[in-house]
C-alpha cells in the first residue's frame, strides 16, 4: 500500500502533510501531520516473514509497552499489511556513549524490567533457532553462508548447552541504539518487530553487545536490573553476547 492510500483511509477528507522518516532498515517510515497532531506511519517491507517477524506478536508487544509507559502510543494497525500508526514521540536520541553511563543504564534497566514483568505475548524468540532459520533461508535462496558459520554454530551449540533451560518473558530482542528515545521525562523504546517470549538475559546481552559494554558496564546493568551481581548472572549475560553478534551477522546475510 502507498502512504497516500493509508493516509486517505485513516484521515478521510482531511488535509495531511507527509514526509519520509529516515532511519528504517527493513521498512518505510513516514511522519504524518493530521488534525494538528504528528504521527509515524510504518509500511512493512517485503518478505519480512523471512526475518522471523511476527506481526501478531509485535502488536501484542506494542500494547504491553504502551500500557507500562515504555513504548509509543498505538493509533492504528492494518492487519496483513504490516502497516502501523503510532503517535510521534518528541524527544532526543541517546548516543552509545551516553548509554554506557550509570544513569542511562538505570533508565534502560527500569524500562526493560517493566516489559519483562508483563503478561505473556504471542510467539517465542530463540536466538539459537533464529540463526539456524536464517542459515536455512539463505541456503534455500542460493546465498552462501559466511566461511566461519560452522565454527560459530558449534560455539553457539556449546553455549546453549551451558546455559540450560532459561526463563521465558516478554522481550524486545532488538535493543539497538536507534530504538531508544528520551522524551524529556522517561526513556521510550520503539521498533517491536522482533518482540516475543524469550530469555530476559538475552535481551540484556543484546543491548550490552550493541552498545560496547565492558565488564564494569555489565555489572552496573545487572545491579540496576536485579539489584545485585552474582557470578551465575554474569555468565548468563556474557555467554549470549556471542549469540547476539552471531544473530546480527546472519541477519545481514538474509537481509
C-alpha positions, 0 to 999 in steps of 0.5 A: 500500500502507498502512504497516500492510500493509508493516509486517505483511509485513516484521515478521510477528507482531511488535509495531511502533510507527509514526509519520509522518516529516515532511519528504517532498515527493513521498512518505510517510515513516514511522519504524518501531520493530521488534525494538528497532531504528528504521527509515524506511519510504518509500511512493512517491507517485503518478505519480512516473514523471512526475518522471523517477524511476527506481526501478531506478536509485535502488536501484542508487544506494542500494547504491553509497552504502551500500557507500562509507559515504555513504548509509543502510543498505538493509533492504528494497525492494518492487519496483513499489511504490516502497516502501523500508526503510532503517535510521534514521540518528541524527544532526543536520541541517546548516543552509545556513549551516553548509554554506557553511563550509570544513569542511562543504564538505570533508565534502560534497566527500569524500562526493560524490567517493566516489559519483562514483568508483563503478561505473556505475548504471542510467539517465542524468540530463540536466538539459537533457532533464529540463526539456524532459520536464517542459515536455512533461508539463505541456503534455500535462496542460493546465498552462501553462508559466511566461511566461519558459520560452522565454527560459530554454530558449534560455539553457539551449540556449546553455549546453549548447552551451558546455559540450560533451560532459561526463563521465558518473558516478554522481550524486545530482542532488538535493543539497538541504539536507534530504538531508544528515545528520551522524551524529556521525562522517561526513556521510550523504546520503539521498533517491536518487530522482533518482540516475543517470549524469550530469555530476559538475559538475552535481551540484556546481552543484546543491548550490552553487545550493541552498545560496547559494554565492558565488564564494569558496564555489565555489572552496573546493568545487572545491579540496576536490573536485579539489584545485585551481581552474582557470578551465575548472572554474569555468565548468563549475560556474557555467554549470549553476547556471542549469540547476539553478534552471531544473530546480527551477522546472519541477519545481514546475510538474509537481509 
